């Protein structure tokens, strides 16, 4: 990386971290879907099986349950404030980790692309 500017290194680093983070998040989603998602649907949603239907809905469900465990406001909004206390803290931490991993990866990817757009506009 001798010939690259510091901006190019930042762009490459941010987008690489973002892409690898998203791939890691997909692996975490598959694990959580297979291991814990049906349990959470039983406890929090009264047995309604919506998020465990396929991997795309599982990703959405894991993000929603992550916000429920992360924020009392969202738990109250989804009418799950009292129900979330029935879920063990270890499972809650897994879903909050998955939510945080997705948000940080998406943020890195977004900033990498945004810096690239600004950098390209300044040169041209």
Secondary structure, DSSP 8 states (H G I E B T S, - for coil): -TTS-HHHHHHHHHHHHHHHHHHHHHHHHHHHHHHTHHHHHHHHSTT--STTSSHHHHHHHHHHHHHHHH-HHHHHHTT-TTGGGGS-HHHHHHHHHHHHHHHHHHHHHHHHHHHHHHHHHHH-
